[in-house]
Amino acid sequence: MKVSEAVANAFVKEGTEVVFGLMGDGNMSWWSAISKYAQVRMIAVRDEGAGLAMAQGWARYTNKVGVCSVTHGPGITRMTTSLVAAVRSHTPVVICTSKTPFNSENHIQFVEQERVVGATGAGYLEALTPSFAENAVRQAFYRARLESRPIVLSIPHDIQAEECDGDIDDYQPSGTMYAGRQHIRPDRARLNEAVNIIGASKRPVVIVGRGAMEPEAIEAAERLAKRIGALIATTLIAKGLLGNSEYCAGISGLFSPRAVMQLYQETDCVIAIGASLNTRTIAGGHLYPNARIVHIDIAPHLLMGNEQAADCYIQGDAAATIQDIDDMLEKQGVTKEGYRTDAVLKILQSADRDPGEFEIGPGTVDPREAARIMDERLPSNVGVVIGAGHFSSFPVMIMKKPRALHIFVHDFGSIGQGLANAIGIGVACGQPLLCVEGDGGAMQNIQELDTAARLGLKLLYVIMNDEGFGAEYHMMTARGLNPKLALYRSPDFAGAGRVFGGRGRIATSLENIAAGIDEFLAGEGPMVLDIRVSRNVVSIPYRRAQFAQDV
């Protein structure tokens, strides 16, 4: 059989369920071959970078290896931003592509693909002979799982057309070599050290991160927090975990309300579970000035965002390590009131109101109120995907209802990644979704509304539209530069939603927003809600970081 057919068979044997991508001359033979398998869903997108972002969203939701396919040359260069984003989010994706034929450096689509891909931090594999093609597929999936990052698999154009000796029934998938991460048991001496620190604490905080999102770890963290009277905080990625706990203080870092930050600053012990404690989570090292840190992660060691080491670092599986600590504290008879008092509960219940007052211009709404209506109006079964930009602080801080999922597309700080990730997640979960992006980001992926409409996804695409690049507008204002350079006239996003096959509504009042949400819930398919928000409202994180305001 042809190499393209053998490679397609190998992808199927690796468990490929969905392929996101854009077909070109470099991948059309493989695309044609794999599309013959009824169990594989082929989703054609409008942009290569969006295809990879969809595969990233699908993989993040399913915890499986995502699959994307693009052509060589310009197909590779157009997806580089999404490639970096997938690397930074530690998402396993295999990208099947091609390469111009050997000794064809003068080919119009030639580019040094390995160097391009290497610069993004992704892995690169190339099958230079027909006999290696199937092994290359196995290695790509193996490395994607093991390294938790995207791997670009290149099968050169001329190699795809050659015959190979592959046997459809003989292919052994990568799962036979790597079945997944093993649970790491913590060192007993480190456990004793951690128990001594925690046992001596009076005002502890438990921070839950990406590495503790499995049910067993969540349950263990909640038991420990209750035993020691700890506040529960999360990283941004883990927002929503343990949100039902009345002593959940929300996100640790610059997204924390001032009253909660004051509680954090009084903390004498932090137990970080599967959380990297990067500079955002610890507010540059200023958030927990008097706390001793117990840091639990599966990595051999991690420095915190202030380039310091924790007082006690434990390499271990999140659930097993926390359970061991809790068992040891129970044997010692340790139970504490800690932060779990009526006074603290009162602070938490009233902490989320932003005291800032801003002039709201005609025909616009306060973005804080817009986020509050979205949270109140959308039921809990509607998951939330939030892109990057100044606007994101409002839904991140204000939308607190427990939901089926919260996913934040902030890993590379790139705008324009939210919609495509949301489409991939929607394909994976089959549930209604809210995707929130700014108008600048929307302009970078607006064509994928066509993909969402063709798929019939129940997706509410909210564009918080301040007619400009909000982040740069406020940064330029803070630095004495001309902020008008960050402004531009907005197109009719609601009309674009209709043109691409969905529904659309412009919202210039809070009543418009509520009506738009009701319309979305009552109908089918994707809908654009173009909310015209006042750019005068500066988010709390930007007031802190850009204007040095203590809010």
C-alpha positions in Angstrom: 0.0 0.0 0.0 1.0 3.6 -0.3 2.8 5.4 2.5 -0.1 7.8 2.9 -2.5 4.9 3.4 -0.2 3.2 5.9 0.2 6.4 7.9 -3.6 6.9 7.9 -4.1 3.4 9.2 -1.5 4.0 11.9 -3.3 7.2 13.1 -6.5 5.2 13.4 -4.8 2.5 15.3 -3.5 5.2 17.7 -7.1 6.0 18.5 -7.7 9.1 16.3 -11.3 10.1 16.6 -11.4 13.6 15.2 -9.1 15.3 12.7 -9.1 19.2 12.5 -7.4 20.7 9.6 -7.1 22.4 6.3 -6.3 20.4 3.2 -3.7 21.3 0.7 -1.6 19.6 -1.9 0.9 18.4 0.8 -1.7 16.5 2.9 -4.5 15.7 0.5 -3.4 12.1 0.0 -3.3 11.4 3.7 -6.5 13.3 4.2 -8.2 11.2 1.5 -6.9 8.0 3.0 -8.0 8.6 6.6 -11.4 10.0 5.6 -12.3 6.5 4.5 -12.4 5.3 8.1 -16.0 5.7 9.3 -14.9 6.0 13.0 -12.8 9.2 12.2 -14.6 12.5 12.0 -13.0 15.0 9.6 -13.5 18.7 10.4 -12.4 21.1 7.7 -11.5 24.5 9.1 -10.8 27.9 7.5 -7.3 28.6 8.9 -4.4 26.3 9.8 -3.8 28.0 13.1 -7.5 27.7 14.0 -7.4 24.0 13.2 -4.5 23.4 15.6 -6.3 25.5 18.3 -9.4 23.4 17.8 -7.3 20.2 18.3 -5.8 21.8 21.4 -9.3 22.5 22.8 -10.4 19.0 22.0 -7.3 17.5 23.7 -7.6 19.7 26.8 -11.2 18.6 27.3 -10.8 14.9 26.6 -7.2 14.4 28.0 -6.4 12.5 24.8 -4.0 13.3 22.0 -5.5 15.8 19.6 -4.9 15.5 15.8 -4.5 18.2 13.3 -3.4 18.2 9.7 -2.1 21.1 7.5 -0.1 21.3 4.3 3.6 22.0 4.2 5.3 25.4 3.9 2.6 28.1 4.3 0.4 25.6 6.2 3.2 25.3 8.8 4.0 29.0 9.0 0.3 30.0 9.4 -0.1 27.9 12.5 3.0 28.9 14.4 1.1 31.1 17.0 -1.2 28.3 17.8 1.8 25.9 18.0 3.4 28.1 20.7 0.1 28.3 22.6 -0.2 24.5 22.5 3.3 24.1 23.8 2.8 26.6 26.6 -0.5 24.8 27.6 1.3 21.5 27.7 -1.2 20.0 25.3 -0.5 16.7 23.4 -1.3 17.1 19.7 0.1 15.4 16.7 0.1 17.5 13.5 0.3 15.5 10.3 1.9 17.5 7.5 4.2 17.1 4.5 7.3 18.6 3.1 8.4 19.7 -0.4 10.2 16.9 -2.2 13.9 16.2 -1.6 16.4 18.6 -3.2 13.6 21.1 -4.0 14.8 24.1 -2.2 13.7 26.3 -5.1 10.1 25.1 -4.7 7.8 28.0 -4.1 6.5 26.5 -0.8 9.9 25.4 0.6 10.7 26.5 4.1 13.1 25.0 6.7 10.2 23.5 8.6 12.3 21.9 11.3 13.7 25.3 12.3 10.3 27.0 12.2 8.8 24.3 14.4 11.8 24.1 16.7 11.5 27.9 17.4 8.0 27.3 18.8 9.1 24.7 21.3 7.2 21.9 19.6 8.7 18.6 18.6 9.5 17.6 15.0 9.7 14.2 13.3 10.3 13.4 9.7 9.9 10.2 7.8 12.7 10.2 5.2 12.0 6.6 4.0 8.8 4.7 3.3 9.9 2.0 5.8 10.1 4.5 8.7 6.7 6.1 8.1 4.7 3.9 10.5 7.4 4.1 13.2 7.3 7.9 12.8 3.6 7.9 13.6 4.2 5.7 16.7 7.0 8.0 17.9 4.9 11.1 17.3 2.1 9.9 19.5 4.5 8.4 22.1 6.3 11.8 22.4 3.1 13.8 22.4 1.9 11.9 25.5 5.2 11.6 27.2 6.3 15.2 26.7 2.8 16.8 26.9 3.4 19.0 23.9 2.5 19.1 20.2 4.6 17.0 17.8 4.8 17.9 14.1 5.0 14.8 11.9 6.3 15.4 8.4 5.8 12.9 5.6 7.5 14.4 2.6 5.3 14.8 -0.5 7.2 12.3 -2.7 7.5 9.7 0.2 3.7 9.7 0.6 3.2 8.4 -2.9 5.7 5.5 -2.6 4.8 1.9 -1.7 5.6 0.5 1.7 5.5 -3.0 3.3 3.2 -2.0 6.1 0.6 -4.5 7.3 -2.7 -3.0 8.5 -3.1 -5.6 11.2 0.5 -5.6 12.5 0.8 -2.0 13.6 1.5 -1.7 17.3 0.2 1.6 18.7 2.3 3.8 21.1 0.1 2.8 24.0 1.9 -0.5 24.1 5.1 1.4 25.0 3.6 4.2 27.2 0.3 3.6 28.9 0.3 6.9 30.8 1.9 8.6 33.8 2.4 6.5 36.9 1.5 7.7 40.4 4.5 8.9 42.3 4.6 8.1 46.0 6.1 10.9 48.1 9.2 10.6 50.2 8.4 9.9 53.9 11.0 12.4 55.2 9.4 15.2 53.1 6.0 14.2 54.3 7.1 14.5 57.9 8.5 18.0 57.2 5.3 19.1 55.5 3.2 17.8 58.3 5.3 19.7 60.9 4.9 23.0 58.9 1.1 22.5 58.4 0.6 21.3 62.0 2.2 24.5 63.3 0.2 26.8 61.1 -2.8 28.9 62.3 -4.0 30.6 59.0 -3.3 28.1 56.1 -4.3 28.4 52.4 -4.6 25.5 50.1 -4.0 26.4 46.4 -5.2 23.9 43.8 -3.7 24.0 40.3 -3.8 22.1 37.0 -2.0 19.1 38.4 -4.8 18.5 41.0 -7.9 18.6 38.8 -8.7 14.8 39.0 -11.6 14.0 41.3 -9.5 12.0 43.8 -7.1 15.0 44.2 -10.0 17.5 44.5 -11.6 15.4 47.2 -8.4 14.9 49.1 -7.6 18.7 49.0 -11.1 19.5 50.3 -10.7 17.0 53.2 -7.3 18.5 54.1 -8.6 22.1 53.9 -11.5 21.3 56.2 -9.2 19.6 58.7 -6.8 22.5 59.0 -9.3 25.3 58.6 -7.8 26.5 55.3 -9.0 28.9 52.7 -9.2 27.3 49.3 -7.7 29.1 46.3 -7.0 28.1 42.8 -4.8 29.0 39.9 -6.5 30.6 36.9 -6.4 27.3 35.0 -8.2 25.5 37.9 -10.9 28.2 38.4 -14.2 26.7 39.4 -12.7 23.7 41.3 -14.2 23.5 44.8 -16.2 26.5 44.0 -19.1 25.1 46.0 -17.1 25.4 49.2 -18.2 28.4 51.2 -14.5 29.0 52.1 -13.3 29.0 48.5 -11.6 32.4 48.0 -11.3 32.2 44.2 -8.2 32.7 42.2 -4.9 33.4 43.9 -3.1 36.4 42.4 -3.9 39.6 40.7 -7.4 38.4 40.0 -8.1 38.3 43.8 -10.4 41.0 45.3 -8.6 43.3 47.7 -10.3 41.9 50.8 -9.2 38.4 49.9 -5.6 39.5 49.1 -5.5 40.9 52.7 -6.4 37.5 54.0 -3.7 35.9 51.9 -1.1 38.4 53.2 -1.9 37.2 56.8 -1.4 33.6 55.8 1.3 31.7 57.6 1.2 28.5 55.5 0.5 27.8 51.8 -0.1 24.2 50.6 0.2 24.3 46.8 -1.1 21.2 45.1 -0.2 20.7 41.4 0.2 24.5 41.1 3.3 26.0 39.6 3.1 29.1 41.8 4.2 31.3 38.9 4.6 35.0 39.2 0.9 35.7 38.5 -0.4 33.2 41.1 1.8 34.7 43.9 1.6 38.3 42.6 5.3 38.6 41.9 6.1 37.1 45.3 4.2 39.8 47.3 1.0 37.9 48.0 2.1 35.5 50.8 4.9 37.4 52.5 4.8 35.6 55.9 3.9 32.1 54.7 5.9 28.9 54.8 5.3 27.1 51.5 4.6 23.4 51.0 4.8 22.7 47.3 3.5 19.4 45.8 4.0 18.5 42.2 5.1 15.5 40.0 8.1 17.4 38.7 11.4 16.7 40.5 11.6 20.3 41.5 10.1 23.7 40.6 11.1 27.2 41.5 8.3 29.6 42.3 7.6 32.7 40.3 9.9 34.8 42.5 12.8 32.4 41.7 12.7 31.1 45.2 12.3 27.5 46.4 9.5 26.4 48.6 10.2 25.7 52.3 9.2 22.1 51.6 9.0 20.6 48.1 7.5 17.2 47.7 7.6 15.3 44.4 4.5 13.1 44.4 1.1 12.4 42.9 -1.4 15.1 44.1 -4.1 12.8 45.5 -1.7 10.3 47.1 0.5 13.0 48.7 -2.4 15.0 50.1 -4.1 11.8 51.4 -0.9 10.8 53.2 -0.6 14.3 54.8 -4.2 14.2 55.9 -3.8 10.7 57.4 -0.7 11.8 59.3 -2.4 14.9 60.7 -5.4 12.8 61.7 -3.2 10.4 63.6 -1.7 13.4 65.4 -5.2 14.6 66.3 -4.8 17.8 64.3 -8.0 19.8 63.6 -8.0 23.6 63.4 -10.5 26.4 63.0 -8.0 28.5 61.1 -9.7 30.8 58.6 -13.0 29.0 58.9 -14.8 31.6 61.0 -18.0 33.6 60.6 -15.9 36.8 60.3 -13.9 35.4 57.4 -17.0 33.9 55.7 -18.6 37.4 55.8 -15.5 38.8 54.1 -15.6 36.2 51.4 -19.3 36.8 50.8 -18.9 40.5 50.2 -15.5 40.6 48.6 -16.4 40.4 45.0 -17.9 43.8 44.4 -15.6 46.2 42.5 -15.8 49.6 44.2 -14.5 51.5 41.2 -16.7 54.1 39.6 -16.5 55.0 35.9 -18.4 57.1 33.5 -20.3 54.8 31.1 -20.7 56.4 27.7 -23.9 56.4 25.7 -24.6 53.2 23.7 -22.2 51.1 25.9 -22.5 49.1 29.0 -20.3 48.5 32.1 -18.4 45.3 31.3 -18.6 44.2 34.9 -22.4 44.3 34.7 -22.3 42.5 31.4 -20.3 39.6 33.0 -22.6 39.5 35.9 -25.7 39.1 33.7 -23.9 36.4 31.7 -23.2 34.5 34.9 -26.7 34.8 36.3 -28.6 34.2 33.0 -26.6 31.2 31.7 -27.4 27.9 33.5 -24.6 25.8 35.0 -24.5 23.3 32.2 -23.1 26.0 29.9 -19.3 25.8 30.0 -17.1 28.9 29.7 -14.1 29.5 27.4 -12.4 32.8 27.9 -9.7 34.2 25.5 -6.9 36.7 26.3 -7.1 40.5 26.5 -8.1 43.2 28.9 -11.7 42.2 28.7 -10.9 38.7 30.2 -10.5 40.1 33.8 -14.3 40.8 34.0 -15.7 37.3 33.3 -12.7 35.7 35.2 -13.4 37.7 38.4 -17.2 38.1 38.2 -18.5 34.8 36.8 -18.5 32.5 39.8 -21.3 30.1 39.3 -20.2 26.4 39.4 -20.1 25.2 35.8 -19.4 22.1 33.8 -16.1 23.6 32.7 -13.9 26.7 32.8 -11.1 26.9 30.2 -8.9 29.9 29.8 -6.9 30.4 26.6 -4.1 32.6 28.0 -1.1 30.4 27.8 0.8 32.5 25.2 -0.9 35.7 25.9 -2.1 35.8 22.3 -5.5 37.2 21.4 -7.6 35.4 18.8 -7.3 31.9 20.2 -10.6 31.6 22.1 -13.1 30.9 19.4 -11.2 28.0 17.8 -10.4 26.4 21.2 -14.1 26.7 22.0 -15.1 24.9 18.8 -12.7 22.0 19.6 -14.1 21.8 23.1 -17.7 21.9 21.7 -16.9 19.0 19.4 -15.5 17.0 22.3 -18.2 17.7 25.0 -21.4 18.1 22.9 -22.7 20.6 25.5 -23.6 24.3 25.1 -20.7 26.7 25.5 -20.1 30.4 26.1 -16.9 31.8 24.5 -15.9 35.3 25.5 -13.4 37.3 23.5 -12.5 40.9 22.7 -13.2 42.6 19.4 -9.5 42.5 18.5 -9.2 38.8 19.1 -12.5 38.2 17.3 -11.2 39.8 14.1 -8.3 37.2 14.0 -10.6 34.1 13.9 -14.0 35.4 12.8 -13.9 33.1 9.8 -14.3 30.1 12.1 -17.9 31.0 12.8 -18.5 29.3 9.5 -17.0 26.1 11.0 -19.1 26.4 14.1 -22.2 26.9 11.9 -21.4 23.9 9.7 -21.0 21.8 12.8 -24.2 23.1 14.4 -22.5 23.8 17.7 -24.6 25.5 20.4 -22.1 28.2 21.0 -22.7 31.7 22.3 -19.8 33.8 21.1 -19.8 37.0 23.2 -17.6 39.7 21.9 -16.8 42.4 24.5 -16.4 45.2 22.1 -14.7 48.4 23.1 -13.8 49.3 19.5 -10.0 49.0 20.1 -7.2 47.0 21.7 -8.2 47.5 25.3 -5.0 46.3 26.9 -2.9 48.6 24.8 -5.3 51.5 25.3 -4.9 51.3 29.1 -1.2 50.7 29.0 -0.6 53.7 26.7 -2.8 55.8 28.9 -0.8 54.8 32.0 2.5 55.5 30.2 1.5 58.9 28.9 1.3 57.8 25.3 -1.5 58.5 22.9 -4.2 55.9 23.6 -6.2 56.8 20.5 -3.7 54.9 18.5 -5.2 51.7 19.9 -8.8 52.6 18.7 -10.6 51.7 15.5 -14.1 51.5 14.2 -15.8 48.2 14.9 -17.5 46.1 12.2 -20.9 44.6 12.7 -20.0 41.4 14.4 -23.7 40.4 14.8 -24.1 40.7 11.1 -21.0 38.6 10.6 -22.6 35.9 12.7 -25.6 35.8 10.4 -23.5 35.9 7.3 -21.5 32.8 8.5 -24.7 30.8 9.1 -25.5 31.5 12.7 -27.5 34.2 14.6 -26.4 37.6 15.8 -27.4 40.5 18.0 -25.8 43.8 19.0 -26.2 44.7 22.7 -26.0 48.3 23.8 -27.9 47.9 27.1 -28.1 45.3 29.9 -31.6 44.5 28.7 -30.2 43.7 25.3 -27.7 41.3 26.8 -30.4 39.5 28.8 -32.6 39.2 25.7 -29.6 38.0 23.6 -28.8 35.2 26.1 -32.5 34.2 26.2 -32.5 34.0 22.4 -29.4 31.9 22.3 -30.8 29.4 24.9 -34.1 29.1 23.0 -32.5 28.4 19.6 -30.0 26.1 18.0 -26.5 26.6 16.5 -24.0 29.4 17.1 -24.9 32.9 18.0 -22.8 36.1 18.2 -23.6 38.6 20.9 -21.7 41.8 20.1 -21.7 43.7 23.5 -20.6 47.3 23.2 -18.7 47.9 26.4 -17.3 51.1 27.8 -13.6 51.4 27.5 -13.6 53.8 30.4 -13.9 50.8 32.9 -10.4 49.6 33.8 -10.2 46.1 35.3 -8.8 45.5 38.8 -5.7 43.7 37.6 -4.9 46.5 35.1 -5.5 49.2 37.8 -3.0 47.4 40.0 -0.4 46.5 37.3 -0.6 49.6 35.1 -1.8 52.4 37.4 -0.4 51.2 40.8 -3.8 51.5 42.4 -4.4 49.5 45.6 -7.8 48.1 44.7 
